[in-house]
Amino acid sequence: MFGIGMPELLIILVIILIIFGVGKLPEIGSALGKGIKNFKKSMNENNEITNQTTKKEDEKK
């Protein structure tokens, strides 16, 4: 994935720990998880709208 191996990920995690501290990590993880969940939800809603539009167009033909 993007040419990032385990050593690079560990270095990134250590830098994040230094910048934000241990206390903020759960908050950051929670916010990131909510963001991903909302993104997936919006993508599903977008697909549903597209499918409904396609069905209506097919019915008109």
Sine and cosine of phi, psi and omega as CSV:
sin_phi,cos_phi,sin_psi,cos_psi,sin_omega,cos_omega
0.00,0.00,0.97,-0.25,0.03,-1.00
0.87,0.49,0.29,0.96,0.00,-1.00
0.94,0.33,0.36,0.93,0.00,-1.00
-0.99,-0.14,0.87,-0.50,0.01,-1.00
-0.99,-0.14,-0.10,-0.99,-0.03,-1.00
-0.89,0.45,-0.69,0.72,0.00,-1.00
-0.87,0.50,-0.64,0.77,0.00,-1.00
-0.91,0.41,-0.65,0.76,0.03,-1.00
-0.89,0.46,-0.65,0.76,0.03,-1.00
-0.89,0.45,-0.66,0.75,0.03,-1.00
-0.89,0.45,-0.68,0.73,0.02,-1.00
-0.88,0.47,-0.69,0.73,0.01,-1.00
-0.90,0.44,-0.64,0.77,0.04,-1.00
-0.90,0.44,-0.67,0.74,0.02,-1.00
-0.89,0.45,-0.67,0.74,0.04,-1.00
-0.89,0.46,-0.67,0.74,0.05,-1.00
-0.87,0.50,-0.68,0.74,-0.02,-1.00
-0.91,0.40,-0.67,0.74,-0.06,-1.00
-0.95,0.32,-0.77,0.64,-0.14,-0.99
-0.99,-0.11,-0.41,0.91,-0.04,-1.00
0.99,0.11,0.26,-0.97,-0.08,-1.00
-0.94,0.35,-0.55,0.84,-0.06,-1.00
-0.92,0.40,-0.52,0.86,-0.05,-1.00
-1.00,0.06,-0.27,0.96,-0.08,-1.00
-0.86,0.51,-0.68,0.73,0.05,-1.00
-0.88,0.47,-0.61,0.79,0.03,-1.00
-0.91,0.42,-0.67,0.74,0.01,-1.00
-0.91,0.42,-0.69,0.72,0.03,-1.00
-0.88,0.47,-0.67,0.74,0.01,-1.00
-0.90,0.43,-0.71,0.71,0.01,-1.00
-0.90,0.44,-0.64,0.76,0.02,-1.00
-0.91,0.42,-0.68,0.73,0.03,-1.00
-0.89,0.46,-0.68,0.74,0.04,-1.00
-0.90,0.44,-0.63,0.77,0.02,-1.00
-0.89,0.46,-0.69,0.72,0.02,-1.00
-0.91,0.42,-0.65,0.76,0.01,-1.00
-0.89,0.46,-0.70,0.71,0.02,-1.00
-0.91,0.42,-0.60,0.80,0.03,-1.00
-0.90,0.44,-0.72,0.69,0.02,-1.00
-0.89,0.46,-0.64,0.77,0.01,-1.00
-0.89,0.45,-0.69,0.72,-0.01,-1.00
-0.92,0.38,-0.57,0.82,0.05,-1.00
-0.91,0.41,-0.65,0.76,0.03,-1.00
-0.91,0.42,-0.66,0.75,0.03,-1.00
-0.90,0.44,-0.64,0.77,0.02,-1.00
-0.89,0.45,-0.67,0.74,0.02,-1.00
-0.91,0.42,-0.63,0.78,0.02,-1.00
-0.90,0.44,-0.67,0.74,0.01,-1.00
-0.90,0.43,-0.68,0.73,0.02,-1.00
-0.89,0.46,-0.68,0.73,0.00,-1.00
-0.90,0.43,-0.65,0.76,0.00,-1.00
-0.91,0.41,-0.65,0.76,0.01,-1.00
-0.90,0.43,-0.67,0.74,0.01,-1.00
-0.90,0.44,-0.66,0.75,0.01,-1.00
-0.89,0.45,-0.68,0.74,0.00,-1.00
-0.90,0.43,-0.64,0.76,0.02,-1.00
-0.91,0.41,-0.63,0.78,0.01,-1.00
-0.92,0.40,-0.59,0.81,0.00,-1.00
-0.92,0.38,-0.54,0.84,-0.01,-1.00
-0.94,0.33,-0.44,0.90,-0.04,-1.00
-0.99,0.16,0.00,0.00,0.00,0.00
